[in-house]
Amino acid sequence: MGKDEIAGINTGTRPISERLRGDRITGDRYYAPEFAKLEWDHMWTRVWHVAGRLSDIPETGDYVVHNFRRESVVVFRQADGSIRAFYNSCKHRGNRLAWSTLGGGELVCSYHGWRWGIDGTLEQVQDPDDFEGGDPCGKLKLSEVAVDTWGGFIWYNMDPNPRPLLDFLDPIPWLFRNRDMENMVRVVWRTFDVDANWKFSSDNFNESYHLPTVHPELATTTDEDYKNTIFEMYPNGHNRMIEQGQPSMRAPHPNEVEQPWDMMLAQWGLDPKDFAGRSRDGRLALQEQRRKLGPQKGYHHYASWSDDELTDYFHHTLFPNVTMTGTADGVHFFRTEPHPTDPEKCTFDYWCLVPKIDGAEEVATIVGMRPLREADYEFIPYGSGQPIPDMMESFLIQDLGVAVGQQNGFHSRGYTDAFLSGQESRVRRFHEVLNDYIEGRR
């Protein structure tokens, strides 16, 4: 998809609401087991899922496991460098084979010792002469799953005949063309359990209307005013929202340079005092400085980025459950996935991906300074509000707290549909795309 085509699906002059059907967003979508089953039968088994990063399986025989509801998929690095994915279930009597998230080598069933090669072929069984038709080794194979890669991510699809990955993602790969995510480093890798339906994240990240209330501290660096924000919707159900990296006019003192805007300017050789009374002029000045000083500071990736990518916030919501936010520091990856049996629970993944920077040994993240290397996996209990010491001031904890309160509210007889502002139109658009899958229109 080219630049002209992208521009053609911006909000334009016609309100987005006029391009929506107006499907109701009822509370039972967030708690009814019957609706969760519809999602599984008609949507989850037909869309592409992220199994992990290619950096998780660098060597031949390395594997990464992704568990989704009661299903499990294992992805192997093959001897020729390619990858293949298989259902993580022994063909003998169904026992799960791999239990760890990461591993390497052949899979050996813990029930009867059947051994499976990295190409999914059965290699060894107990009593091979006791099978009708002869020894099954070399003949029987694990059930294979469609797999592909983009952006350094490993994607798989449970549909036997899925749409090609790049078609499904369009135009996201084009929008990320400058960022070279394949070579970024995941410096934070966390999963939280949350007492809310998985759709809370898709709803939340499809609008910025909540920022002044839930994240007021962002106003000193993020212009959340919808009049200055670009909103886009794409045919595949993906959306984009671009917010300018500058103080909002809703900030306590919008024309003054407040923290942390002053530190951001000073880090790149700009004197905050020069912007007294005109703090928003710092955005273009910061772009110029990052363009000029980037190479000598080791930020070689800035050379391929657009000016706006040097300061602004590019929020991409990928249908159905992934959000990727591009910033001047890298890419934030967010993902929610449903609980195996309870539609009022989910897991929430947060990955922080950053470019390699010459001479840098650590980078700043929302959980503090982190080594500039691949992070170890962390599971963080949250539920309905367990404290997370290194994240208590972060926007993520603020979002998770709202999600739990909203989940309770969906049960009220007083809630019958969302009453949305124009800038929240992508929320209804998300639910209409979900309905399209469930009702067979996609």
C-alpha positions as CSV (number, residue, x, y, z in Angstrom):
1,M,0.0,0.0,0.0
2,G,1.4,3.4,-1.0
3,K,1.4,6.7,0.7
4,D,-1.5,8.1,-1.4
5,E,-3.6,5.0,-0.5
6,I,-2.8,5.5,3.2
7,A,-3.9,9.2,3.0
8,G,-7.1,8.0,1.3
9,I,-8.3,6.2,4.4
10,N,-7.5,9.0,6.9
11,T,-10.5,10.5,8.7
12,G,-10.8,13.1,6.0
13,T,-13.7,15.5,6.0
14,R,-16.5,13.0,6.5
15,P,-17.0,11.9,10.1
16,I,-15.9,8.3,10.9
17,S,-19.3,7.8,12.5
18,E,-20.9,8.0,9.1
19,R,-18.8,5.0,8.0
20,L,-19.9,2.8,10.9
21,R,-22.9,0.6,11.2
22,G,-23.6,1.5,14.8
23,D,-23.4,-2.1,16.2
24,R,-24.1,-2.0,19.9
25,I,-21.3,-2.8,22.4
26,T,-23.3,-4.6,25.0
27,G,-21.9,-5.8,28.4
28,D,-22.4,-9.5,27.7
29,R,-19.6,-9.4,25.1
30,Y,-17.2,-9.0,28.0
31,Y,-18.5,-11.8,30.3
32,A,-20.8,-14.3,28.5
33,P,-19.2,-17.7,27.9
34,E,-21.5,-18.0,24.8
35,F,-19.9,-15.0,23.3
36,A,-16.4,-16.2,24.1
37,K,-17.2,-19.4,22.2
38,L,-18.3,-17.5,19.2
39,E,-14.9,-15.6,19.3
40,W,-13.0,-18.9,19.4
41,D,-15.0,-20.6,16.7
42,H,-15.1,-17.8,14.2
43,M,-12.3,-15.4,14.9
44,W,-9.4,-16.7,17.1
45,T,-9.0,-19.8,14.9
46,R,-8.7,-17.7,11.8
47,V,-6.4,-14.8,12.6
48,W,-2.6,-14.6,12.9
49,H,-1.1,-14.8,16.4
50,V,2.3,-13.8,17.7
51,A,4.2,-16.8,19.0
52,G,7.3,-14.9,20.0
53,R,10.4,-13.2,18.5
54,L,12.9,-14.7,16.1
55,S,15.5,-13.9,18.6
56,D,13.9,-16.5,20.9
57,I,15.0,-19.3,18.6
58,P,18.4,-18.3,17.1
59,E,19.9,-21.8,16.7
60,T,18.9,-25.0,15.0
61,G,16.5,-27.0,17.2
62,D,15.5,-24.0,19.4
63,Y,11.8,-23.7,20.0
64,V,9.3,-21.3,21.5
65,V,5.9,-22.4,22.8
66,H,2.8,-20.2,22.7
67,N,-0.3,-21.3,24.7
68,F,-3.6,-19.8,23.7
69,R,-6.7,-20.8,25.7
70,R,-6.5,-24.6,25.7
71,E,-4.4,-24.8,22.5
72,S,-0.7,-24.9,22.4
73,V,1.7,-24.4,19.4
74,V,5.5,-25.0,19.3
75,V,7.7,-23.3,16.7
76,F,11.1,-24.8,15.8
77,R,14.1,-23.4,14.1
78,Q,15.1,-25.8,11.3
79,A,18.6,-26.8,10.2
80,D,18.2,-24.6,7.0
81,G,17.3,-21.6,9.1
82,S,13.6,-21.7,8.4
83,I,10.9,-22.2,11.0
84,R,8.1,-24.6,11.3
85,A,5.2,-24.7,13.7
86,F,3.3,-27.7,15.1
87,Y,0.4,-28.3,17.5
88,N,2.0,-29.2,20.9
89,S,0.2,-32.5,21.3
90,C,1.6,-36.0,21.0
91,K,-0.1,-37.9,18.2
92,H,-0.1,-41.0,20.3
93,R,-2.6,-40.1,23.0
94,G,-2.7,-36.4,23.1
95,N,-0.2,-35.6,25.9
96,R,1.3,-32.1,25.8
97,L,4.9,-32.4,24.7
98,A,6.7,-29.1,25.5
99,W,5.9,-27.3,28.8
100,S,8.5,-24.6,28.9
101,T,8.2,-21.3,27.0
102,L,11.6,-21.7,25.4
103,G,13.7,-24.8,24.8
104,G,15.7,-26.8,22.4
105,G,16.1,-30.2,20.8
106,E,13.7,-33.0,20.2
107,L,10.4,-33.3,22.0
108,V,10.0,-36.4,24.2
109,C,6.6,-37.3,25.5
110,S,6.5,-37.6,29.2
111,Y,3.7,-40.3,29.1
112,H,5.2,-43.0,26.9
113,G,8.5,-41.6,25.7
114,W,7.7,-41.0,22.1
115,R,10.4,-38.9,20.5
116,W,9.7,-36.2,17.9
117,G,12.2,-34.5,15.7
118,I,12.4,-30.7,15.1
119,D,10.7,-31.3,11.7
120,G,7.7,-32.9,13.5
121,T,8.6,-36.4,12.4
122,L,8.3,-39.3,14.8
123,E,11.8,-40.7,15.5
124,Q,11.5,-43.2,18.3
125,V,8.8,-45.2,20.0
126,Q,8.6,-48.0,22.6
127,D,8.0,-51.4,21.1
128,P,7.9,-50.3,17.4
129,D,7.1,-53.8,16.2
130,D,3.8,-53.8,18.1
131,F,1.9,-51.5,15.7
132,E,-0.4,-52.6,12.9
133,G,1.2,-51.5,9.7
134,G,4.7,-51.7,11.2
135,D,7.0,-49.2,12.8
136,P,5.4,-45.7,12.7
137,C,8.8,-43.9,13.0
138,G,9.6,-41.8,10.0
139,K,5.9,-42.0,8.9
140,L,3.9,-40.2,11.6
141,K,4.2,-36.5,11.9
142,L,2.9,-33.8,14.3
143,S,0.0,-31.7,13.0
144,E,1.6,-28.7,11.3
145,V,0.4,-25.1,11.7
146,A,0.8,-22.2,9.2
147,V,3.7,-20.0,10.3
148,D,5.4,-16.8,8.9
149,T,7.4,-13.9,10.1
150,W,7.3,-10.1,10.0
151,G,9.0,-7.4,12.1
152,G,11.1,-9.9,13.9
153,F,7.9,-11.6,15.2
154,I,6.9,-15.2,14.6
155,W,3.3,-15.5,13.6
156,Y,1.1,-18.6,13.3
157,N,-2.5,-19.2,12.2
158,M,-4.7,-22.2,13.2
159,D,-6.8,-21.9,10.0
160,P,-5.7,-24.7,7.6
161,N,-5.9,-22.2,4.7
162,P,-5.2,-18.8,6.1
163,R,-4.8,-15.5,4.4
164,P,-1.1,-14.7,3.8
165,L,0.3,-12.9,6.8
166,L,1.3,-9.7,4.9
167,D,-2.2,-9.5,3.4
168,F,-3.7,-9.9,6.9
169,L,-1.4,-7.2,8.4
170,D,-1.7,-4.7,5.5
171,P,-0.9,-1.8,5.8
172,I,1.0,-2.2,9.1
173,P,4.3,-3.5,7.5
174,W,4.3,-0.4,5.3
175,L,3.7,1.9,8.2
176,F,6.6,0.4,10.1
177,R,8.9,0.3,7.1
178,N,11.4,2.8,8.6
179,R,11.9,1.1,12.0
180,D,13.8,-2.1,11.3
181,M,12.1,-4.0,14.1
182,E,13.8,-7.2,13.1
183,N,17.0,-5.9,14.7
184,M,15.5,-4.3,17.8
185,V,16.2,-5.7,21.2
186,R,13.4,-6.7,23.6
187,V,14.6,-5.2,26.9
188,V,11.4,-5.8,28.8
189,W,9.3,-9.0,28.5
190,R,6.4,-9.3,30.9
191,T,3.1,-11.0,31.2
192,F,0.4,-9.9,33.7
193,D,-2.8,-11.6,34.7
194,V,-5.8,-9.2,34.7
195,D,-9.3,-9.7,36.0
196,A,-10.9,-8.3,32.9
197,N,-12.0,-9.4,29.5
198,W,-9.3,-9.4,26.8
199,K,-11.1,-6.7,24.8
200,F,-10.4,-4.0,27.4
201,S,-7.0,-3.4,25.7
202,S,-8.3,-3.1,22.2
203,D,-11.0,-0.7,23.4
204,N,-8.5,1.4,25.4
205,F,-5.8,1.7,22.8
206,N,-8.2,2.6,20.0
207,E,-8.8,6.0,21.6
208,S,-6.9,8.8,23.4
209,Y,-10.1,10.3,25.1
210,H,-9.1,8.7,28.4
211,L,-5.7,10.4,28.6
212,P,-6.6,13.6,30.4
213,T,-8.4,11.7,33.1
214,V,-6.4,8.5,33.5
215,H,-2.9,9.8,32.5
216,P,-2.9,13.5,33.2
217,E,0.9,13.5,33.8
218,L,1.4,12.8,30.0
219,A,0.1,16.3,29.2
220,T,3.6,17.9,29.6
221,T,5.0,15.7,26.7
222,T,2.0,14.4,24.7
223,D,-0.5,16.5,22.8
224,E,-3.6,14.4,23.3
225,D,-6.0,17.0,21.9
226,Y,-8.1,15.2,19.3
227,K,-8.0,18.3,17.0
228,N,-4.2,17.8,16.7
229,T,-4.4,14.0,16.5
230,I,-4.5,11.9,13.3
231,F,-6.9,9.1,13.3
232,E,-6.9,6.4,10.6
233,M,-8.9,3.2,10.0
234,Y,-7.9,0.5,7.5
235,P,-10.0,-2.1,5.7
236,N,-8.4,-5.1,7.5
237,G,-9.6,-3.8,10.9
238,H,-6.3,-2.2,11.9
239,N,-6.2,1.4,13.1
240,R,-3.6,4.1,13.7
241,M,-3.5,7.2,15.9
242,I,-0.7,9.7,15.8
243,E,-0.2,12.2,18.6
244,Q,2.4,14.9,18.5
245,G,5.3,14.9,20.9
246,Q,4.8,18.3,22.6
247,P,3.0,19.7,25.6
248,S,-0.7,19.6,25.5
249,M,-2.7,22.8,25.8
250,R,-4.5,20.9,28.7
251,A,-1.2,20.8,30.7
252,P,-1.2,23.0,33.9
253,H,1.1,25.5,32.2
254,P,1.0,24.6,28.5
255,N,3.4,27.3,27.3
256,E,6.0,26.7,30.0
257,V,8.7,24.0,29.9
258,E,7.8,21.5,32.6
259,Q,9.3,18.2,33.6
260,P,10.0,15.9,31.9
261,W,9.9,18.0,28.7
262,D,12.8,20.1,30.0
263,M,14.9,17.0,30.4
264,M,14.0,15.7,27.0
265,L,15.2,19.0,25.4
266,A,18.3,19.2,27.5
267,Q,19.3,15.6,26.6
268,W,19.7,16.8,23.0
269,G,21.6,20.0,23.7
270,L,18.6,22.3,23.8
271,D,18.4,24.9,26.6
272,P,14.8,24.7,28.1
273,K,15.0,28.4,29.0
274,D,15.1,29.2,25.3
275,F,11.5,27.9,25.0
276,A,10.0,29.8,27.9
277,G,6.5,30.9,27.0
278,R,6.6,28.8,23.8
279,S,7.2,25.2,25.0
280,R,5.5,23.6,22.0
281,D,8.2,25.0,19.6
282,G,10.5,22.5,21.2
283,R,9.0,19.7,19.1
284,L,10.5,20.9,15.8
285,A,13.7,21.9,17.5
286,L,14.0,18.4,19.0
287,Q,13.5,16.9,15.6
288,E,16.3,19.0,14.2
289,Q,18.7,18.1,17.0
290,R,18.0,14.4,16.9
291,R,18.5,14.5,13.1
292,K,21.8,16.4,13.5
293,L,23.2,14.7,16.6
294,G,21.8,11.2,16.2
295,P,24.8,9.7,14.4
296,Q,27.4,11.0,16.8
297,K,25.3,9.7,19.8
298,G,25.1,6.3,18.2
299,Y,21.4,6.6,17.1
300,H,22.1,5.6,13.6
301,H,18.6,4.4,13.1
302,Y,17.4,8.0,13.1
303,A,18.7,8.4,9.6
304,S,15.9,6.2,8.2
305,W,13.1,7.7,10.3
306,S,10.9,10.5,9.2
307,D,11.0,13.8,11.2
308,D,7.7,13.1,12.9
309,E,9.0,9.7,14.0
310,L,11.7,11.5,15.9
311,T,9.2,13.0,18.3
312,D,5.7,11.8,17.9
313,Y,3.7,8.8,19.2
314,F,2.4,6.3,16.5
315,H,-0.2,4.0,18.1
316,H,-1.1,1.1,15.8
317,T,-3.9,-1.3,16.9
318,L,-3.7,-4.6,15.0
319,F,-6.9,-6.5,14.9
320,P,-7.8,-8.2,17.1
321,N,-5.5,-8.0,20.1
322,V,-2.1,-6.4,19.4
323,T,-1.0,-2.8,19.8
324,M,2.4,-1.5,18.7
325,T,3.3,2.1,19.6
326,G,6.2,3.6,17.8
327,T,8.1,6.3,19.7
328,A,11.5,8.1,19.4
329,D,12.9,5.5,21.7
330,G,11.6,2.3,20.0
331,V,8.4,0.3,19.9
332,H,6.0,-0.7,22.8
333,F,4.3,-4.0,22.1
334,F,1.0,-4.8,24.0
335,R,-1.1,-7.9,23.7
336,T,-4.1,-9.3,25.5
337,E,-5.2,-12.9,25.3
338,P,-8.3,-14.6,26.8
339,H,-8.2,-16.8,29.8
340,P,-8.6,-20.5,28.8
341,T,-12.1,-20.8,30.5
342,D,-13.1,-17.5,32.2
343,P,-14.1,-14.7,29.9
344,E,-13.7,-12.2,32.7
345,K,-9.9,-12.8,32.9
346,C,-7.1,-12.4,30.5
347,T,-3.3,-12.0,30.2
348,F,-1.7,-8.8,29.2
349,D,1.8,-8.8,27.6
350,Y,4.1,-5.9,27.5
351,W,7.4,-5.9,25.5
352,C,9.7,-3.0,25.1
353,L,11.7,-3.1,21.9
354,V,14.6,-0.7,21.3
355,P,17.1,-0.1,18.6
356,K,20.8,-0.9,19.2
357,I,22.7,2.2,20.2
358,D,26.5,2.4,19.9
359,G,28.2,2.5,23.2
360,A,25.0,2.1,25.3
361,E,24.9,-0.6,27.9
362,E,21.4,0.3,29.3
363,V,18.3,2.2,28.3
364,A,15.5,3.9,30.1
365,T,12.1,2.1,30.1
366,I,8.8,2.5,31.9
367,V,10.1,0.0,34.5
368,G,13.4,1.9,35.0
369,M,16.8,1.4,33.4
370,R,17.3,-1.9,31.7
371,P,20.4,-3.6,30.2
372,L,20.5,-3.2,26.4
373,R,20.2,-7.0,25.8
374,E,17.4,-9.5,25.4
375,A,15.4,-9.6,28.6
376,D,14.4,-12.7,30.6
377,Y,10.7,-13.6,30.7
378,E,8.8,-12.3,33.8
379,F,5.3,-13.3,34.9
380,I,3.8,-10.5,37.1
381,P,0.7,-11.2,39.2
382,Y,-1.8,-8.4,39.0
383,G,-5.3,-9.8,39.1
384,S,-7.6,-7.0,40.3
385,G,-4.8,-4.7,41.6
386,Q,-1.8,-6.4,43.2
387,P,1.0,-3.8,43.6
388,I,3.9,-3.9,41.1
389,P,6.6,-1.8,42.8
390,D,8.6,-0.8,39.7
391,M,5.4,0.1,37.7
392,M,3.2,2.0,40.2
393,E,3.8,5.3,38.4
394,S,3.5,3.9,34.9
395,F,0.6,4.4,32.5
396,L,0.1,0.6,32.2
397,I,-0.9,0.2,35.8
398,Q,-3.4,3.1,35.4
399,D,-4.9,1.4,32.4
400,L,-5.1,-2.0,34.1
401,G,-6.8,-0.5,37.1
402,V,-9.5,1.1,34.9
403,A,-10.0,-2.2,33.1
404,V,-10.9,-4.0,36.3
405,G,-13.4,-1.3,37.3
406,Q,-14.9,-1.3,33.8
407,Q,-15.3,-5.1,33.9
408,N,-17.5,-4.8,36.9
409,G,-19.6,-2.1,35.3
410,F,-20.4,-4.2,32.3
411,H,-22.6,-6.4,34.5
412,S,-24.9,-3.4,35.3
413,R,-28.4,-3.3,33.9
414,G,-27.7,0.4,33.5
415,Y,-25.2,-0.2,30.8
416,T,-26.7,-1.1,27.4
417,D,-24.3,0.4,24.9
418,A,-21.3,2.6,24.7
419,F,-22.1,6.3,24.2
420,L,-19.0,7.4,22.2
421,S,-17.5,10.6,21.1
422,G,-16.3,11.0,17.6
423,Q,-12.6,10.5,18.5
424,E,-13.6,7.1,20.0
425,S,-15.1,5.8,16.7
426,R,-12.3,3.2,16.4
427,V,-13.7,1.5,19.5
428,R,-17.0,0.8,17.7
429,R,-15.1,0.0,14.5
430,F,-13.2,-2.7,16.4
431,H,-16.4,-4.4,17.6
432,E,-17.9,-4.2,14.1
433,V,-14.9,-6.0,12.7
434,L,-15.3,-8.6,15.4
435,N,-18.9,-9.0,14.5
436,D,-17.9,-9.4,10.9
437,Y,-15.8,-12.5,11.8
438,I,-18.5,-14.0,14.0
439,E,-21.3,-13.5,11.5
440,G,-19.2,-14.8,8.5
441,R,-18.6,-11.6,6.7
442,R,-14.8,-11.9,6.9
